[in-house]
Amino acid sequence: MQLSPRQELILRKVVEAHTATGQPVGSKTLAADPDLECGPSTIRNELAMLEEHGLLAHPHTSAGRIPTDAGHRYYVDRLLPVPARRDGQGLRLELMRREVDEAMRVTSETLSQVTNLLAIVTAPPIDTATVRHVEVLLLQPQVVMVVVITSTGGVSKRVFTFDRSVDPGLAHWAGAFLDERLTGMDLGARMLSSRLADPSLGPSERAFLEQLAPAFLDLADTAEDTLYVDGAHRLLAEHRVQDLSQINALMAMLERRVALLGVLRVVLGERDVLVRIGSENEVDALRPLSLVAAPYGLPQRKLGAVSVIGPVRMDYGAAIRSVREAASELSRFIEDVYGT
């Protein structure tokens, strides 16, 4: 569908006015706009044409128009102004010297505050991390705890109980051996198990290591994807989501998270920002809303997604810009972490 320049200008004015006020936009309001050099009758004509194209809707309670999902899509794809360079004045995340877990939390909090929307960030999968340090601690004569610290700052603790007392010297040796053998290894690497085996070790050392092996081999398999969510209250404020059933569906999705993770995994295949408007969303709970998301990660592999969810009547320019900047900042942080 290709609109005339005047129709595109009118559509842009309707979308932006509706975004700002939340109210239907009438021909008299548009006629007062100095950018529109035509009278109310011409504008009414064009509004009717835009409605026929499915880009505007005409609420029965008002003489004004509101943009449809298709109207918002046309606006985002063709009419959204190209943002000017802000010379370092864009969104900045204070991520230096933070662990990955904290960096994800800061990103979601900052993004939600900047956009006034619900912000969701997915953490990198655990199998992309490497072992940074290993400790074997003798808690009680028959109880040993294995602590694994990863390159992303994650800490895993696994407790093992033995039938008989463990030699303190054996536990100390195992900690030093495992730390030397496994530091720098990928958690999801098949070679991890082979690094635990050493033919030169005695039977007692080999048997002890075999009992501790699940602390490493199960780590990547049992880990769950992590979501960092901030700003749910912002969707409920200012009557931005009015239908109680819609609110309940959204809250349930945030609690279950499985469906949301599925949506955000799709983003990993995108090169830039993904925008899904209202009915374009496949998940029912998101159909009254819009999603703006972008992938972040390493140059050769995307590891997670940065996203905001808000009403269809959102400032798409600000949302797209903020999500893109947050993903870029987080990518730089991740490259530094994974490069160390």
C-alpha positions in Angstrom: 0.0 0.0 0.0 1.3 3.4 -1.0 -0.3 6.6 0.3 0.0 10.1 -1.2 2.3 12.5 0.6 -0.7 14.3 2.1 -2.2 11.1 3.4 1.1 10.1 4.9 1.4 13.5 6.6 -2.2 13.3 8.0 -1.6 9.7 9.2 1.6 10.8 10.9 -0.2 13.7 12.6 -3.0 11.4 13.8 -0.6 8.8 15.2 1.5 11.4 17.0 -1.5 13.3 18.4 -3.1 10.1 19.6 0.1 9.0 21.2 0.4 12.3 23.1 -3.2 12.6 24.3 -4.8 9.1 24.0 -7.8 10.8 22.5 -9.4 10.5 19.0 -8.1 13.1 16.6 -10.7 15.2 14.6 -10.5 17.1 11.4 -10.7 20.5 13.2 -7.6 19.7 15.2 -5.7 18.7 12.1 -6.9 21.7 10.1 -5.3 23.9 12.8 -1.9 22.3 12.2 0.2 24.7 10.1 1.9 21.8 8.4 -1.4 20.8 6.8 -2.2 23.3 4.0 -5.7 22.2 3.4 -9.2 22.8 4.8 -11.3 20.6 7.1 -13.4 19.1 4.2 -10.3 17.9 2.4 -8.9 16.5 5.7 -12.2 14.7 6.3 -11.9 13.2 2.9 -8.4 11.9 3.5 -9.3 10.6 6.9 -12.1 8.6 5.3 -9.7 7.2 2.7 -7.2 6.2 5.5 -10.0 4.5 7.3 -10.9 2.6 4.1 -7.3 1.4 3.9 -7.6 0.1 7.5 -5.0 2.5 8.9 -7.5 4.5 11.0 -10.6 3.6 13.0 -13.6 5.7 13.8 -14.9 5.1 17.3 -18.6 5.4 17.5 -18.4 7.6 20.5 -16.4 10.3 18.8 -16.0 12.1 15.5 -12.3 11.7 15.6 -10.0 8.9 14.4 -7.5 6.7 16.1 -4.8 4.7 14.5 -5.2 0.9 14.0 -2.4 -1.6 14.5 -1.9 -1.4 10.7 -1.7 2.4 11.0 0.9 2.1 13.7 2.8 -0.4 11.5 2.8 1.9 8.5 4.0 4.8 10.7 6.8 2.7 12.2 7.9 1.3 8.9 7.6 4.4 6.7 6.9 7.6 8.6 9.0 7.4 11.8 11.4 10.3 11.7 15.1 9.3 11.5 16.6 10.2 14.9 19.3 12.8 14.9 22.7 11.9 16.3 22.8 12.9 19.9 26.6 13.1 20.3 26.9 11.0 23.4 23.7 12.2 25.0 21.8 8.9 24.5 21.0 6.2 27.0 24.1 5.3 29.1 24.3 2.3 31.4 26.7 2.3 34.3 27.9 -1.3 33.7 31.7 -1.0 34.3 33.1 -3.4 36.9 29.7 -5.1 37.4 28.9 -8.8 37.3 26.7 -9.9 34.5 23.7 -10.6 36.8 23.9 -7.0 38.2 24.4 -5.6 34.7 21.2 -7.2 33.4 19.3 -5.8 36.4 20.7 -2.3 35.8 19.8 -2.5 32.2 16.2 -3.5 32.8 15.8 -0.8 35.5 17.3 2.0 33.4 15.4 1.1 30.3 12.1 1.0 32.1 12.8 4.4 33.7 13.9 6.0 30.5 10.9 4.7 28.4 8.3 4.5 31.2 7.5 1.0 29.9 7.9 -2.5 31.1 11.5 -3.6 30.4 12.7 -7.2 30.0 16.2 -8.4 29.5 17.2 -12.0 29.0 20.5 -13.2 30.4 23.1 -15.1 28.4 22.6 -18.9 28.5 24.8 -20.5 31.2 26.5 -22.7 28.6 28.2 -19.7 27.0 30.1 -18.9 30.2 33.4 -20.4 31.3 34.8 -21.6 34.6 36.6 -18.8 36.4 37.4 -20.5 39.7 36.7 -23.7 41.6 36.7 -24.3 45.4 36.2 -27.6 47.3 35.2 -27.0 50.9 35.0 -29.5 53.7 31.9 -28.4 55.6 31.7 -31.4 57.9 33.8 -34.6 58.1 31.4 -36.3 55.7 30.1 -33.2 53.8 31.8 -31.5 50.9 30.7 -28.4 49.0 31.9 -27.6 45.5 31.7 -23.9 44.5 32.0 -22.9 40.8 32.4 -19.3 39.9 31.8 -18.5 36.2 33.1 -15.8 33.9 29.7 -14.1 34.1 29.9 -13.8 37.8 27.5 -16.6 38.5 28.1 -18.8 41.6 27.0 -22.5 41.7 27.1 -24.5 44.9 26.7 -28.3 45.1 26.8 -30.3 48.4 27.9 -33.9 48.5 27.5 -36.3 51.5 29.9 -39.3 51.8 29.5 -42.5 53.7 32.7 -41.9 55.6 34.9 -39.0 56.7 36.7 -37.2 53.9 40.5 -36.6 54.3 41.0 -32.8 54.6 44.1 -33.1 52.5 42.2 -34.9 49.7 39.6 -32.1 49.7 42.3 -29.4 49.5 44.1 -31.3 46.7 40.8 -31.7 44.7 40.1 -28.0 44.9 43.6 -27.1 43.5 43.4 -29.8 40.9 39.9 -28.9 39.6 40.7 -25.2 39.6 43.8 -25.7 37.5 42.1 -28.2 35.1 38.8 -26.5 34.6 39.5 -22.7 34.7 38.8 -21.3 31.2 36.7 -24.2 30.1 33.2 -23.7 28.6 30.5 -25.0 30.9 28.7 -26.6 28.0 31.9 -28.2 26.5 32.0 -31.9 25.9 35.7 -31.8 26.9 34.8 -30.9 30.4 34.4 -34.5 31.6 37.6 -35.6 29.9 39.5 -32.9 31.8 38.4 -34.5 35.1 40.1 -37.8 34.1 43.8 -38.3 34.6 45.3 -41.8 34.3 48.2 -40.8 36.5 46.0 -40.3 39.5 45.6 -42.9 42.2 42.4 -44.8 42.8 41.2 -42.7 45.8 41.8 -39.4 43.9 39.9 -40.7 40.8 37.0 -42.0 42.9 36.7 -38.7 44.8 36.7 -36.7 41.5 34.1 -39.0 40.0 31.7 -38.3 42.9 32.3 -34.5 42.5 31.9 -34.5 38.7 28.1 -33.7 38.7 28.9 -30.3 40.1 30.3 -29.5 36.7 28.6 -31.8 34.2 25.0 -31.0 35.3 25.6 -27.2 35.6 24.7 -26.2 32.0 21.9 -28.8 31.8 20.0 -27.8 34.9 20.3 -24.0 34.4 17.2 -22.1 33.4 17.1 -19.0 31.2 16.8 -15.9 33.4 14.6 -12.9 32.8 15.2 -9.5 34.4 11.9 -7.6 34.5 11.3 -4.0 35.7 8.4 -1.6 35.4 5.3 -3.8 35.4 3.6 -1.2 37.5 4.1 1.3 34.7 1.7 -0.6 32.4 -1.0 -0.4 35.1 -0.6 3.3 35.7 -2.4 6.1 33.9 -5.0 3.6 32.6 -2.6 2.4 29.9 -4.0 -1.2 30.1 -7.7 -0.9 31.1 -9.2 -4.4 30.5 -8.9 -6.5 33.7 -8.6 -9.7 31.7 -5.7 -8.2 29.7 -3.9 -7.3 32.9 -4.4 -10.8 34.4 -3.2 -12.4 31.2 -0.1 -10.3 31.1 0.7 -10.9 34.8 0.3 -14.6 34.3 2.7 -14.6 31.4 5.3 -12.7 33.4 4.9 -15.3 36.2 5.2 -18.3 33.8 7.8 -16.7 31.6 8.0 -19.7 29.3 5.9 -18.0 26.5 7.8 -14.8 27.0 11.1 -16.5 26.6 9.9 -18.1 23.4 9.0 -14.6 22.0 12.3 -13.2 23.0 14.3 -16.1 21.5 13.0 -15.1 18.1 14.8 -11.7 18.6 18.1 -13.5 18.5 17.7 -14.0 14.8 17.3 -10.3 14.2 20.0 -7.9 13.1 18.4 -4.8 14.5 15.3 -3.8 16.4 12.1 -6.0 16.1 8.8 -4.2 16.5 5.5 -6.2 16.9 2.4 -4.1 17.2 -0.8 -5.3 18.8 -2.4 -8.1 16.8 1.0 -9.0 15.2 2.0 -10.7 18.5 1.4 -14.4 18.5 1.0 -14.7 22.2 -2.5 -13.7 23.3 -1.4 -11.8 26.4 0.6 -9.5 24.1 -2.1 -8.7 21.5 -3.3 -5.6 23.3 0.3 -4.4 23.6 3.4 -3.7 21.5 6.8 -5.2 21.8 10.1 -3.5 20.9 13.2 -5.7 21.2 16.8 -6.0 20.0 19.5 -8.7 20.4 22.8 -8.2 22.2 25.9 -10.3 22.5 29.2 -11.1 20.8 30.0 -10.3 17.1 29.7 -14.0 16.2 26.8 -14.9 18.5 23.8 -13.2 19.9 23.3 -14.1 23.6 20.2 -12.4 24.8 17.5 -9.8 24.1 16.7 -6.3 25.4 13.0 -5.4 25.1 10.2 -3.1 26.2 6.5 -3.8 26.3 3.9 -1.1 26.3 0.5 0.1 25.0 0.1 0.2 21.2 -0.2 3.9 21.7 3.5 4.3 22.6 6.3 6.6 21.5 7.9 4.2 19.0 10.7 6.5 18.1 11.8 6.8 21.7 11.3 3.1 22.4 13.2 1.9 19.4 16.1 4.3 20.1 16.3 3.4 23.8 16.2 -0.4 23.1 18.8 -0.1 20.4 21.1 1.9 22.6 20.7 -0.4 25.6 21.5 -3.5 23.4 24.6 -1.7 22.1 25.8 -0.8 25.6 25.1 -4.3 26.9 27.0 -5.9 23.9 30.1 -3.8 24.7 29.9 -4.9 28.3 29.5 -8.6 27.3 32.4 -8.4 24.9 34.6 -7.1 27.7 33.4 -9.8 30.2 33.8 -12.7 27.7 37.1 -11.4 26.5 38.7 -11.6 30.0 
